[in-house]
Amino acid sequence: MGNEPGGFSAGLLRDALQNLSNPSGTVLLTAVIGLMVLFVADSLRVWYRLSHVPGPFWAAFSKAWMVRQSFKGRQPYAIQEANEKYGSLVRIGPNELATDDPKLLRRMMASRSSYSRGPWYNALRFEPGKDNLFSMRDDDAHTKLRNKMAAGYSGKENESLERTIDTHIARLITLLETKYLSTEQEYHPVDFAQKIQYFTLDVISDLAFGQPFGYVEQDDDVFDFIKITRSFFPVTLVMANIPSLVSLLHSRLFNGLLPKESDKLGFGAFIGVANKKVAERFATDAVAHPDMLGSFIRHGLSQEEASRESLLNVVAGSDTSATTIRLIMLSLLSNPVAYRKLQSEIDDGIKDGTISSPVTDAESRKLRYLQATLQEGLRIKAPAAGPLFKEVPKQGDYIDGKFIPGGTQIGTSPFSIYHSKEIFGQDANLFLPERWLNADPARVDAMSEVVNLVFSSGKYQCLGKPVALIELNKIFVELLRRFDFAMARPEKPLHIMNAVGNSPL
């Protein structure tokens, strides 16, 4: 009977034989087999190209391994584990490798290096087809734009830089004192991670546009920017692992889904504010300003370029600085000995008159324990944790004695680098500012050279580094001279989602 197992199988076999005798069926079967052969052959070709580099098995055939780790928010941890298992150079995708060799990273990013940014960076465009300094892959165009912008980050053309940071630290302190100061009688917990991002957003928006967005003053997430970008950017950065998907998302087909300046909330609202502020500076009756945007204009940025770069400053500058401050504070609170040593150094400096009010950047740089704390904080959890893929030049390159074909993407393994026991000692996984004070000068220089990679290197070094360091030098002195901090929920201090950076939620 047709319903019996034997009859069912016989029927299928009879139908298959009849189809094979049909010319159209034969063509279809041949096409299917041909496609399968091509798929297998292409998979073997992709695998063989980098088969001499070890790594997770499935990563050699598909980007699913990378995407899965990124989606789970633990890509840098997974790459670190792969380095520990397979070695310094590890395969994490069909055409993607990752390295924990700081010397190789510096060589790839050197001013005259023939390496360039890979297609991973396309996902970091704010608008389809329009690059900013961070997403730009054309090295010549990148260098020209970078040279025009560099002066805006220095105190020479932005004379109010340090004073602006002082102003916003004072506003943050006022907010904490008036709304979140706990006493023996009253308990007022504060979301420190949130308030610090309010502070960094106000600092960088003031530096970028000459006027802050008012996060601290309103004590509110203006435009719902933080809320929306916490959802938007992790998804974007998962897709960065698949450049073809990014190209599809940036096509006209999906234009309506992307942020736009007419939006009332979120990233689109930020784009609108940036465009409006910049347009005012390009008006015929506009007055020149001695700030970052004024410097950009004086050095020849077009209105469109100035809008994109000012927006980049706000987005990238606020998040990385806030993340670093949060994680250093968490590390201090988790290490009471380090917290008290830093507190004592600040108290002693105030007593002997070497710390003024507000503390100057120059004074902070002379505080040895503070500087050790900042170095250790930048190291223990790098604020930029994405792979930041660079593309091997077309002629290929030899790395660790292995030939790597041109076009291969090589990313960084930040947690492997900054937790290297060879560089930082057997206790590299611990937050210990003393490692910077007890080491000999040669070792300190070697460690510093590696930690400086947090700000990238060579032709890709972060222009905002001077601003970030001034913020770090000042904020802890001004907070610890006034407040005693403690974790409200030690069992759950924060959650970290890794994308391009570490974003405490």
C-alpha positions in Angstrom: 0.0 0.0 0.0 1.1 3.6 -0.6 1.0 4.3 3.1 3.3 1.5 4.0 7.0 2.3 4.5 8.1 0.0 1.7 5.5 1.3 -0.7 6.4 4.9 0.1 10.1 4.4 -0.6 9.3 2.5 -3.8 7.1 5.4 -5.0 9.8 8.0 -4.3 12.4 5.9 -6.2 10.0 5.4 -9.2 9.2 9.1 -9.3 12.9 10.0 -9.2 13.8 7.6 -12.0 10.9 9.0 -14.1 12.2 12.5 -13.5 15.7 11.6 -14.5 14.3 10.3 -17.8 12.7 13.7 -18.3 15.1 16.2 -20.0 14.0 19.1 -17.9 14.4 17.0 -14.7 17.9 16.1 -15.7 18.9 19.7 -16.3 17.5 20.7 -12.9 19.4 17.9 -11.2 22.6 18.8 -13.0 22.2 22.4 -12.0 21.6 21.5 -8.3 24.6 19.2 -8.3 26.7 21.9 -10.1 25.8 24.5 -7.5 26.6 22.2 -4.7 30.0 21.4 -6.2 30.7 25.2 -6.7 29.7 25.8 -3.1 31.9 23.1 -1.7 34.8 24.2 -4.0 34.5 27.8 -3.0 34.3 26.9 0.7 37.5 24.8 0.3 39.2 27.7 -1.5 38.2 30.1 1.3 39.4 27.7 3.9 42.7 26.8 2.2 43.7 30.5 1.7 44.4 30.9 5.4 44.4 27.3 6.4 47.9 27.7 7.9 46.6 30.1 10.6 44.9 28.3 13.5 41.6 29.2 15.0 38.1 28.0 15.9 37.0 25.4 13.3 33.8 26.9 12.0 35.4 30.4 11.8 37.4 29.2 8.8 34.2 28.6 6.8 31.7 31.2 8.0 31.4 34.6 9.7 28.8 33.1 11.9 31.3 32.6 14.7 32.2 36.4 14.7 28.6 37.5 14.4 27.5 35.2 17.2 30.1 36.5 19.6 29.4 40.1 18.7 25.6 39.5 19.1 26.3 38.1 22.6 28.3 41.2 23.4 31.5 39.3 24.1 33.5 39.4 20.9 36.7 40.7 22.5 36.5 38.1 25.2 36.0 35.3 22.6 39.0 36.6 20.6 41.1 36.7 23.8 40.2 33.1 24.5 41.1 32.1 20.9 44.5 33.8 21.3 45.1 31.9 24.5 44.2 28.6 22.8 45.7 29.0 19.4 48.4 31.7 19.6 49.2 35.3 18.9 47.8 35.2 15.3 44.4 33.5 15.2 41.8 33.0 12.5 38.4 34.3 13.5 36.6 34.4 10.1 37.0 33.1 6.5 39.1 36.2 5.6 39.6 37.6 9.1 42.5 37.2 11.6 43.2 38.8 15.0 46.5 39.6 16.6 47.6 40.4 20.1 51.1 41.5 19.0 51.5 45.3 19.8 54.5 45.5 17.5 52.5 44.3 14.6 49.6 46.7 15.4 52.0 49.6 15.4 53.5 48.5 12.1 50.1 48.2 10.5 49.1 51.7 11.7 52.5 53.4 11.0 52.3 56.7 9.0 53.9 55.1 5.9 52.3 51.7 6.3 50.6 50.2 3.2 47.9 48.7 5.4 44.6 50.4 5.2 41.2 50.3 7.0 39.1 47.4 6.0 35.4 47.3 5.0 34.4 46.8 8.7 34.6 50.6 9.0 31.8 51.1 6.5 29.3 50.5 9.3 30.6 53.5 11.2 29.3 56.0 8.7 26.5 58.2 10.0 25.0 58.6 6.6 25.1 56.2 3.7 28.0 56.8 1.4 29.4 59.7 3.4 32.6 59.1 5.4 33.7 60.7 8.6 37.3 60.7 9.9 36.7 57.4 11.7 35.1 55.5 8.9 37.3 56.9 6.1 39.3 54.1 4.3 41.1 56.2 1.7 44.4 56.9 3.4 45.3 60.0 1.4 41.8 61.6 2.0 42.1 60.6 5.7 45.5 62.3 6.1 44.3 65.5 4.5 41.2 65.7 6.6 43.1 64.8 9.8 45.7 67.5 9.2 42.9 70.1 8.8 41.3 69.0 12.1 44.3 68.4 14.4 44.7 72.0 15.6 41.1 72.1 16.9 42.0 69.6 19.6 44.9 71.5 20.9 45.0 74.4 23.5 46.6 76.6 20.9 43.5 77.2 18.8 41.0 76.2 21.4 42.2 78.3 24.3 39.1 77.7 26.5 39.6 73.9 26.3 40.7 73.4 30.0 38.4 76.1 31.3 35.4 74.5 29.5 36.1 71.1 31.1 36.4 72.9 34.5 33.0 74.5 34.0 31.3 71.2 33.3 33.0 69.4 36.2 31.6 72.2 38.5 28.1 71.7 37.1 28.3 67.9 37.7 29.4 68.5 41.3 26.5 70.9 41.8 24.1 68.3 40.5 25.5 65.6 42.8 25.5 68.0 45.8 21.9 69.2 45.3 20.2 66.0 44.3 22.3 62.9 45.1 24.2 63.6 48.3 23.6 60.9 50.9 23.9 61.6 54.6 23.5 59.6 57.8 19.9 60.6 57.8 19.0 60.5 54.1 20.0 58.0 51.3 20.1 59.2 47.8 21.7 56.7 45.4 23.0 58.0 42.1 23.4 56.3 38.8 27.1 57.3 38.4 27.4 55.7 34.9 24.5 57.8 33.7 25.6 61.1 35.2 29.2 60.7 33.9 27.9 60.3 30.4 25.8 63.4 30.9 29.0 65.2 31.9 31.1 63.9 28.9 28.2 64.7 26.4 28.1 68.3 27.7 31.9 68.7 27.6 32.3 67.5 24.0 29.1 69.3 22.7 30.4 72.5 24.2 33.8 72.0 22.7 32.4 71.0 19.4 29.7 73.6 19.0 30.5 76.3 21.6 27.3 75.4 23.5 26.5 72.3 25.6 23.4 70.2 25.0 22.4 70.6 28.7 22.4 67.0 29.9 23.7 67.8 33.4 21.6 71.0 33.8 18.4 69.1 32.8 19.6 65.9 34.5 17.9 64.0 31.7 18.7 62.0 28.6 18.2 64.8 26.0 16.7 63.5 22.7 16.7 60.0 24.3 20.1 59.8 22.7 21.7 57.4 25.3 18.6 55.1 25.4 18.3 54.8 21.6 22.0 54.5 20.8 22.3 51.7 23.3 20.0 49.7 21.1 21.1 51.1 17.7 24.8 50.9 17.9 25.2 47.3 19.1 23.0 46.1 16.2 25.0 48.2 13.8 28.3 46.8 15.1 27.0 43.2 14.8 26.3 44.0 11.2 29.8 45.5 10.7 31.1 41.9 10.6 29.2 41.5 7.4 30.0 44.4 5.1 27.6 43.3 2.3 24.8 43.5 4.8 25.9 47.1 5.7 25.9 48.0 2.0 22.3 46.6 1.8 21.2 48.6 4.9 22.7 51.8 3.4 21.0 51.3 0.1 17.9 53.3 -1.0 15.8 50.3 -0.1 16.3 50.9 3.6 16.7 54.7 3.6 13.5 55.3 5.4 14.6 53.2 8.4 17.9 55.0 9.0 18.2 58.0 11.4 17.5 61.4 9.7 17.9 65.0 10.9 14.1 65.5 11.0 13.8 63.0 13.8 12.7 64.4 17.1 14.6 61.8 19.2 17.7 59.7 19.1 20.6 59.8 16.7 18.6 61.5 14.0 17.9 64.4 16.4 21.6 64.7 17.0 22.3 64.9 13.3 19.7 67.7 13.1 21.3 69.7 15.9 24.8 69.3 14.5 23.7 70.4 11.1 21.9 73.5 12.5 24.8 74.5 14.7 27.3 74.2 11.9 25.0 76.0 9.4 24.9 79.0 11.8 28.7 79.2 11.7 28.7 79.2 7.9 26.1 82.0 7.6 27.4 85.2 5.9 27.1 87.2 9.1 28.7 84.5 11.3 31.4 85.5 13.8 34.5 83.5 14.1 34.8 81.5 17.4 38.0 80.3 19.1 36.7 76.7 19.6 36.9 73.4 17.9 34.4 74.1 15.2 35.9 77.5 14.6 39.3 75.8 14.0 37.8 73.3 11.6 36.3 76.1 9.6 39.5 78.2 9.6 41.4 75.2 8.3 39.2 74.6 5.4 36.5 72.0 6.3 33.4 72.4 4.2 30.0 72.8 5.9 29.1 69.1 5.3 32.5 67.9 6.6 32.2 70.2 9.7 28.8 68.7 10.4 30.0 65.1 10.2 33.1 65.6 12.2 31.4 67.6 14.9 28.9 64.9 15.2 31.6 62.3 15.4 33.3 64.2 18.2 30.1 64.1 20.3 29.3 60.4 19.7 32.8 58.9 19.9 34.3 61.4 22.3 31.5 61.2 24.9 31.1 57.4 25.0 34.8 56.4 25.3 35.6 59.1 27.9 32.5 58.2 30.0 33.3 54.5 29.8 36.9 55.0 31.0 35.8 57.2 33.9 33.1 54.6 34.9 35.5 51.7 34.8 38.3 53.5 36.7 35.8 54.4 39.4 34.5 50.8 39.6 38.1 49.5 39.8 38.9 52.0 42.6 35.8 51.0 44.5 36.7 47.3 44.1 40.1 48.0 45.5 39.8 49.9 48.7 43.6 50.1 49.2 44.0 51.9 45.8 41.0 54.1 46.5 42.5 55.3 49.9 46.0 55.8 48.4 44.6 58.1 45.7 42.4 59.9 48.3 45.4 60.5 50.5 47.5 61.8 47.6 44.8 64.3 46.7 44.2 65.3 50.3 48.0 65.8 50.8 48.2 67.9 47.6 45.5 70.2 48.8 47.1 70.6 52.2 50.5 71.5 50.9 49.2 73.8 48.1 50.3 71.7 45.1 46.6 71.2 44.1 44.6 74.4 43.4 40.8 74.7 43.0 40.0 73.6 40.4 43.0 71.4 39.9 45.0 72.3 36.7 46.0 69.7 34.1 49.6 70.4 34.8 49.1 69.8 38.6 47.4 66.5 38.0 50.2 65.2 35.8 52.5 65.5 38.8 50.3 63.3 41.0 52.1 59.9 40.7 49.4 57.7 42.1 46.7 59.4 40.0 48.8 58.9 36.9 49.4 55.2 37.8 45.6 54.8 38.4 44.7 56.3 35.0 47.2 54.1 33.2 46.0 51.0 35.0 42.4 52.0 34.3 42.9 52.4 30.6 44.7 49.1 30.5 42.4 46.9 32.6 39.4 47.4 30.3 40.2 49.3 27.1 37.4 51.7 26.1 37.8 50.8 22.4 37.3 47.0 22.3 36.2 46.4 18.7 38.5 44.5 16.2 39.1 47.6 14.1 40.2 45.5 11.1 43.0 46.6 8.9 43.5 45.3 5.4 46.7 43.5 4.3 48.2 45.3 1.2 47.7 43.6 -2.2 51.2 42.1 -2.3 50.6 40.3 1.0 52.7 40.2 4.1 54.7 37.8 6.3 53.5 37.6 9.9 55.1 35.2 12.4 56.8 33.5 9.5 53.4 32.9 7.7 52.5 34.4 4.4 49.2 36.4 4.7 47.6 37.1 1.3 46.6 40.6 0.3 43.0 41.6 1.2 43.1 39.6 4.4 41.5 41.5 7.3 43.6 41.7 10.5 41.9 42.9 13.7 43.1 43.7 17.2 42.6 41.5 20.3 42.5 44.3 22.9 42.0 42.2 26.0 44.8 39.9 25.1 47.2 42.8 24.5 46.4 44.8 27.7 46.3 41.7 29.9 49.5 40.2 28.6 51.4 38.6 31.4 54.6 38.9 29.4 54.2 42.7 29.3 52.4 43.5 32.5 53.3 40.6 34.8 51.6 37.4 36.2 49.0 39.6 37.9 48.0 41.3 34.7 44.3 40.5 35.2 44.3 42.6 38.5 43.8 46.3 38.8 47.1 47.4 40.6 48.2 51.0 40.1 51.4 50.0 42.0 52.7 48.1 39.0 53.5 51.5 37.4 55.2 52.8 40.5 57.3 49.7 41.4 58.6 48.9 37.9 61.9 50.1 36.6 61.9 53.0 34.1 62.5 50.7 31.1 59.6 48.5 32.0 57.3 51.5 32.6 58.2 52.8 29.2 57.4 49.4 27.6 54.0 49.2 29.4 53.2 52.8 28.5 53.9 52.1 24.8 51.4 49.3 24.8 48.7 51.1 26.8 49.0 54.1 24.4 47.5 51.8 21.8 44.2 52.4 23.5 44.2 55.7 21.5 45.4 53.8 18.4 48.7 54.7 16.8 50.4 56.4 13.9 48.2 57.6 11.1 45.1 56.4 13.0 45.9 57.9 16.5 42.9 59.4 18.1 42.8 63.2 17.7 40.7 63.5 20.9 43.4 62.0 23.1 44.5 65.4 24.6 40.8 66.2 25.5 40.3 62.8 27.1 43.5 63.0 29.2 42.5 66.4 30.5 39.1 65.1 31.5 40.7 62.1 33.3 43.3 64.2 35.0 40.7 66.5 36.5 37.6 64.6 37.2 38.9 62.2 39.8 40.7 64.9 41.8 37.6 67.1 41.8 35.2 64.3 42.8 37.4 62.7 45.5 38.2 66.0 47.1 34.5 66.4 47.8 32.8 63.1 48.0 33.2 59.6 49.4 31.9 57.0 47.0 30.6 53.5 47.6 28.8 51.0 45.5 25.0 50.9 46.2 24.8 47.3 44.8 28.1 45.6 45.1 26.7 42.3 43.8 25.7 44.0 40.5 27.8 47.2 39.9 27.3 47.4 36.2 26.8 45.3 33.0 29.2 45.6 30.1 28.2 45.2 26.5 31.1 45.1 24.1 30.7 46.5 20.6 33.2 49.1 19.3 33.7 50.2 22.9 32.7 49.0 26.4 29.4 50.4 27.2 28.3 50.0 30.8 24.5 49.8 30.8 
